[in-house]
Amino acid sequence: MKLGISTACFYPLPVEQALDEIGKLGLHTVEVFFNTESEYFDPLLSEIERRVQANGLEVCSIHPYSAANEGILLFSEYTRRTEDGFDQYRRYFEAGQRLNAKYFTFHGERRMGIDTDGGIIDRKIKVYHRLIETAAEYGLTFTQENVAWCRSADPGYLRGLYEAVPELRFTLDIKQAHRAGQDWQRFLNAVGDRICNVHLNDFDSAQSCLLPGEGTMDYNAFFSALAALGYDRQVLIEVYKNNFDSLDQIRRAAQRLAPYAQP
């Protein structure tokens, strides 16, 4: 397994500057979290690409800033908006191809109260198939992340997607599982053999997001469970800027994870 980090850890630092900070850490695998539309286009995309190369980084995945709107943008019955959404996401996939990314991280529909359609219906399944096929045109594997404020907070919902869309792959986020009141093992039970990206953090009874090693997360159990599934891809530190005071604090977290994954 490779140990890496998300640029989201440094938000609101601009993406290209976050890449420079990551370059100082000695970590080489990175998820690029785009924070605004202009970052998908030149000249900013070229600058991001240049910083990736200058810092000796490998972009494993990309994550769109528009994740909060993916439900209304892509899954509504307003077909014109859906088509506009696909045009937008095609541009994102093009940016991912420019950066040689392998995975695309997707949030999907928000939890909006009463669910009148069971969450998974033919029209939405067709959208997933199309997103997966379009991403593949640009060399990207499309992954659904578990997110506490989305329908994907429920392992049962993800299992439904798993069964309805066999081509779909998954990103497991530890903090989002914890915030949803779920044990990470339930997500491994639901979709574990199709997980191909992992966001790592820690937590305790008071805080839902801490750097790895600063809370109560049982990493021995977690990495043993990943190994039992044959998982051998990247694991990415993804916390928030208020979870650390210095790069040295992140370095210590990376050192704690070194027995499980190599930088």
Helices and strands as residue ranges (DSSP letters): E 2-6, G 7-10, H 15-23, E 29-33, G 37-40, H 44-54, E 58-63, G 65-69, H 70-74, H 79-98, E 103-106, H 122-137, E 141-145, G 151-153, H 155-164, E 169-173, H 174-179, H 184-191, G 192-194, E 195-200, H 219-228, E 234-237, G 241-243, H 247-257
